[in-house]
């Protein structure tokens, strides 16, 4: 459903999907295709929480991401005992 934009090379997110991302940003939700709950923190919509921002900076500092393209979102999955 995502594709590169015509000039920028950045993903183009359909409006309905973007609205759903905004609605659920930073909140636990159950995805339609998933059994477990997830929380999405999208730094392109609002600032990442401080602990996730520090994690992003650490990942850049250790070379896992280039400083020109630091992590800008985090997806957290909930797991139950035994999963």
MORA-V245012 format. One record per backbone hydrogen bond with DSSP energy under -0.5 kcal/mol. CO is the residue of the C=O (numbers start at 1). NH is the residue of the N-H. E is the energy in kcal/mol with one decimal. If there is no record, write none. Layout:
# MORA-V245012
co->CO nh->NH e->E
co->CO nh->NH e->E
This chain:
# MORA-V245012
co->3 nh->12 e->-2.2
co->5 nh->9 e->-0.7
co->10 nh->5 e->-2.2
co->11 nh->13 e->-0.6
co->12 nh->3 e->-0.7
co->12 nh->14 e->-0.5
co->14 nh->18 e->-2.5
co->15 nh->19 e->-2.5
co->16 nh->20 e->-1.7
co->17 nh->21 e->-2.2
co->18 nh->22 e->-2.6
co->19 nh->23 e->-2.4
co->20 nh->24 e->-1.8
co->21 nh->25 e->-1.0
co->22 nh->25 e->-0.6
co->24 nh->27 e->-2.4
co->24 nh->40 e->-0.5
co->27 nh->40 e->-0.6
co->29 nh->31 e->-0.6
co->29 nh->38 e->-3.1
co->31 nh->34 e->-1.1
co->36 nh->31 e->-0.7
co->37 nh->78 e->-2.7
co->38 nh->29 e->-2.5
co->39 nh->76 e->-2.9
co->40 nh->26 e->-4.7
co->40 nh->42 e->-0.6
co->41 nh->43 e->-0.7
co->41 nh->74 e->-2.3
co->42 nh->45 e->-1.6
co->42 nh->46 e->-1.9
co->49 nh->52 e->-0.8
co->49 nh->53 e->-2.4
co->50 nh->54 e->-2.5
co->51 nh->55 e->-1.8
co->52 nh->56 e->-2.4
co->53 nh->57 e->-2.4
co->54 nh->58 e->-2.4
co->55 nh->59 e->-2.5
co->56 nh->60 e->-1.7
co->57 nh->61 e->-2.6
co->58 nh->62 e->-2.2
co->59 nh->64 e->-1.9
co->59 nh->65 e->-1.2
co->60 nh->63 e->-1.4
co->66 nh->69 e->-1.6
co->67 nh->70 e->-0.6
co->72 nh->43 e->-2.9
co->74 nh->41 e->-2.9
co->74 nh->76 e->-0.5
co->76 nh->39 e->-2.3
co->80 nh->83 e->-2.3
